């Protein structure tokens, strides 16, 4: 993140329209994130610390929420950088397709198709993780 902020600072003289700073800076962040994802040849494992409530046993809803988050995280790591970008911009940051197109520098129609294929790939990745090991579908 610090490197991205430095990149924004260094590229600031190239900003032609100050009113478009937000979209321009998002584009710099997305480019830096995509470049970092491409440099990384393997998925990095992440350690998430959960609160230590020794006196309390987790209820079924909390255990289910953690399991669901883990499923999504595993599926998300299997996506390409472009697929991750559109899902994060849309679902996490709440950007509209027009805003996403501006940030990513692509046509609005391409945003829609990338979002569709990213959701489909995420669903397929999650379903693949849920299949028991060694249980492959056989066609007759």
Secondary structure, DSSP 8 states (H G I E B T S, - for coil): -HHHHHHHHHHGGG-S-GGGHHHHHHHHHHHHHHHHHHH--S-----------TTS---HHHHHHHHHHHHHHHHHHTS-HHHHHHHIIIIIS---HHHHHHHHTS-HHHHHHHHHHHHHHHHHHHHHHHS-TT------
